[in-house]
């Protein structure tokens, strides 16, 4: 299978120029929506996700936008959440220091916990009222809204289906559109789920000022190998939506390498098994021995799956990388290692190419700082969600910081 994936990756990389030609949109240069959107946001959006308030360092990197998650606004009794109020004050501080806010509204499960289920038609009005509340309450603070995040990725979408998720996004865009003023609104497509979600959102693109794309080539899959495939995918979304595009999340893991078979066996033994075959045969016992965060997510999202399906999810996909705390052989783009230097080299190459696309009005790098632990599995030595930063855990600039500084320079 590994050899087959390498062959597929090589073929796809080879045909990338042809694929780019097939999805190229020659009308983008003349699209009046693009300059209108850019004027509202003050030119090309130069953003980073999850900033820390080191304003001088942020500005020295030529970063002008902070993409961040907006908390759910209400407590269970309907009163305003103190967490939301705290976030609003912190966001205002960024604005006061010259950094604009690109706000992401909450996930479906936040609404369900509050008693508004997107699957229930009676909840539609309540969900739309919250969307309007965000527009009105965050005037002068949030300059661009993204309605929820990466529908199509299980941990963010469930318990909704993708069709229900599209309706969840659409009902909010419809409510926000007439009252948005000079604020831009839209949604994002996460990874290759864009192939499924884009057509489902067709009726709602009339309410979008932009469509967002999140893409991490060479980080969560071992097939896409050519960095220019990012341009192809952006062009695909542009051609199929006709909207200005924001690259809402883009990054490249700065650390990580494969584990040896002996190292992987030792990790399995730590969880009580000597091989993947043994673990598959008693998959829920294996899951129960995993780190708390990983166990809770798998149990919450996949308890209705068969043991065989759960085994495949764990050992044939992203979860395997978390369990083994590795980036397997074959993960990565041609010519760009998963090192701080390789991360910076990719940013030097790709930021300029994205900025030159007529239909792209902005991009946000993921993310500002390295993490102490992986938010998916909770392990400090897992490279999957810890090494994305432009600065290290102490706030010191990495090579990627200077690559972004160069790329965002006017």
Secondary structure, DSSP 8 states (H G I E B T S, - for coil): -HHHHHHHHHHHHHTHHHHHHHH--TTGGG-HHHHHHHHHTTSSEEEEES--S-HHHHHHTT--EEEEE----B-TTSSB-HHHHHHHHHHHHHHHTT-EEEEE---HHHHHHHT--TTSGGGHHHHHHHHHHHHHHTTTTEEEEE-SS-BTSHHHHTTS-HHHHHHHHHHHHHHHHTT-TT-EEEEEEEGGGHHHHHHHTGGGGGG-SEEEEEE-TTTS-SS---TTHHHHHHHHHHHHH-S-EEEEEE---SS-----HHHHHHHHHHTT-SSHHHHHHTHHHHHHTS-HHHHHHHHHHHTTS-HHHHHHHHHSSHHHHHHHTS--TT-SBTTB-SSHHHHHHHHHHHHHHHHT-TTEEEEEES-SB--SS-TTT--TT-STTTS--SB-TTS-B-HHHHHHHHHH--
